[in-house]
Amino acid sequence: MNYLRPERLDRLAREYVLGTLTGRARRRFELLLAQQPVAMAAVGTWQERFSVLAAGVPAMQPRDAVWQRLEQRLFEPAPPAQPASRPFQWLWNLLSPRTLGGAVAGLFLAVVVLRMQPGLIGMEPQADTLPASYVGLLLDTAGKPTLLASSKRHGKQLTVKVLQPVTVPAGQVAQLWAFPHNAAPFAVAVLPSLPAKGSVTVALPDTSEKLFATVGRLAIAVQAAPAKAGDAPPADFVLSGHCVKLW
């Protein structure tokens, strides 16, 4: 099998970075990485793409009330020990609400820490738990990531996250175009007014699977009016980027 064919190498590099390439296939690909610079370059490209995706996901912090309850349970002084007054007193002490509460709080704290910093014990989150989605990273003409578009595989909505501001002149629209492999480009949707930061949601005319299954590239053009069915795309685009499957 020729692993250096562009389409096959791109797919293997993507799965390797996601962590979904496992077992013998992963070991064979790691041997290829040590021998072929082009394979290492493909992996580097996907690592860069997914680092941009990760940067767009806000970090999750526990509420202050959670930490306060943990501190109360873990660090409040225990009451003075009482002399045993009945058989198996040690068992009753072990099953007391304070002891069980401390154990539960410790377990909860451990889960929170591991979810936020899995690398502390060499455990990384499993990429195959991500929802099956289509993702497009749109770059401006200078090559800077500008918009991150994503939609679940069978969803009918497209979420667009703004990575840097996009200016659309008054009286014009931002039209999203899709470029399938071996098929004519087609207009997907008109993006609403984009905020300086944050996200917007766009309704799709069909499920993502039907729209993007063969699409390799997305682009945005600033037009005087929304495109109609059968219209050809303009010659110039303000944003353009790859469309990939995440599953």
Secondary structure, DSSP 8 states (H G I E B T S, - for coil): --TTSHHHHHHHHHHHHHT---HHHHHHHHHHHHH-HHHHHHHHHHHHHHHHHHHTS------HHHHHHHHHHHHS---------STTHHHHHHTSHHHHHHHHHHHHHHHHHHHH-GGGGT----GGGS--EEEEEEE-TTS-EEEEEEEETT-SEEEEEESS-----TT-EEEEEEEETTS--EEEEEE----SSEEEEEE-SS-HHHHHTTEEEEEEEEESS---TT----S--SEEEEEEEE-
